Amino acid sequence: MAPEPTLLDRPRLPAAPPPLDWLTLTDAFEVACLLRCTSAPAGPAGAGRHTVAPAHIGPAAEFNREDAAHRMRQILARLEIPVVHEVTTGGLRRRYELHRLQVPREYRATYATLVEAGWRQGRRELLGGLVPGATTARRVWRPRLAAAAWRAALLAGGRHVRRHILGIRLTDRELAAVLVRGAALLEVPALLRPGAGCFVVSVAGGPDRDRILHRVTLDAATGPGVTVLG
């Protein structure tokens, strides 16, 4: 009879990758949120208990707004991931543009790893709450993560704007939860309600709307300005 294998004989599991630094995390998290805004329709309860699905982090992403595609290109350039931007125009009476971003084959593994790690770590930071004794860096960067999520959603999500609310339609339940928690970190109360095949996250008009828009709009020190709502 073969001897019982000892603990030393068993193969070691691969070590978990180190956490991303805060600046890289915020960029990778925003890319993940941009991609989740283009996700498939929401599934049944429990279907969202996973990280970014392969469809989200494929070699290409498509947006129907130029500013969303521009923002993703800007972030990927900072992450040193090249991307090809193709524009397709269609429609007859009502013309539209489709912006397709393609990551070269040799960079796809790095891109997928960053997006997965960015979503996993960023989601944990926002939904996990601030533990006692948290570092100054964590107190500073968690609201920046929240602003990144809202910026992505306002750029790439479905607008649901009324005179008294600023709302976003999403099919991704996890991103919807992140936005609600992120709004709280930005000191703005947000509501989540189900829509027709989607979720609607909204904040009240007036000071709450203005605070969200102020926190997500980039300035000259960050790069080309991004206006998320006209």
Stockholm file with secondary structure:
# STOCKHOLM 1.0

chainA/1-230         MAPEPTLLDRPRLPAAPPPLDWLTLTDAFEVACLLRCTSAPAGPAGAGRHTVAPAHIGPAAEFNREDAAHRMRQILARLEIPVVHEVTTGGLRRRYELHRLQVPREYRATYATLVEAGWRQGRRELLGGLVPGATTARRVWRPRLAAAAWRAALLAGGRHVRRHILGIRLTDRELAAVLVRGAALLEVPALLRPGAGCFVVSVAGGPDRDRILHRVTLDAATGPGVTVLG
#=GR chainA/1-230 SS CCCCCCGGGSCCCCCCCCCCCHHHHHHHHHHHHHHHTTCCCCCSTTTTCSSSCTTTTSSEEEESSHHHHHHHHHHHHHTTCCCEEEEEEECSSSCEEEEEEECCGGGHHHHHHHHHHHHHHHHHHHHSCCCTTCCHHHHHHHHHHHHHHHHHHHHHSEEEEETTEEEEEESCHHHHHHHHHHHHHTTCCCEEEECSSSEEEEEETTHHHHHHHHHHCCCTTTSSCCCCCC
#=GC SS_cons         CCCCCCGGGSCCCCCCCCCCCHHHHHHHHHHHHHHHTTCCCCCSTTTTCSSSCTTTTSSEEEESSHHHHHHHHHHHHHTTCCCEEEEEEECSSSCEEEEEEECCGGGHHHHHHHHHHHHHHHHHHHHSCCCTTCCHHHHHHHHHHHHHHHHHHHHHSEEEEETTEEEEEESCHHHHHHHHHHHHHTTCCCEEEECSSSEEEEEETTHHHHHHHHHHCCCTTTSSCCCCCC
//
